[in-house]
Amino acid sequence: MIEYTEVTRWALRKAGVDEWLVKAVMAMYEGAQTVIRTTEGDSKAFNVKVGLHQGSVLSPILFVIVIEMISRELRPGLPLELL
């Protein structure tokens, strides 16, 4: 299974982002944990292995970069109507 961190790292590099910035962004995602809050209390912390950080100002731009790099890989040979 490919983790989102690997896809994000690949997309950032493919987009030509400087390596120091790729490392800085990836440092925020590697080992990320979260809890679920309910009226009964918080769950135990668990690792987040999919998706982008909810509420992060970087999430929308990272999403756009990943989708753009994936679509660039798929464009050759496909009719534009499929995109």
Protein Blocks (a to p, Z undefined) as FASTA:
>chain_A
ZZfklmmmmmmmmnopafklmmmmmmmmgopacddddfkbpcdddddfedjdehiaklmm
mmmmmmmmmmmmmmnopafklZZ
